[in-house]
Amino acid sequence: MDTVSLLMGAVIASIVWICVVPWSKLARLREFDAQRDEPGTE
């Protein structure tokens, strides 16, 4: 493989990583808020 293909793969992987990681953290935060808001958990 040539260098351009490697760079393109790295750029695509970086973009996917930047998009996926915040969504997974947001889902975890929503789950935490749901647990905190349930009555009787405190």
Beta strands, then each sheet from edge to edge (+ up, - down):
end
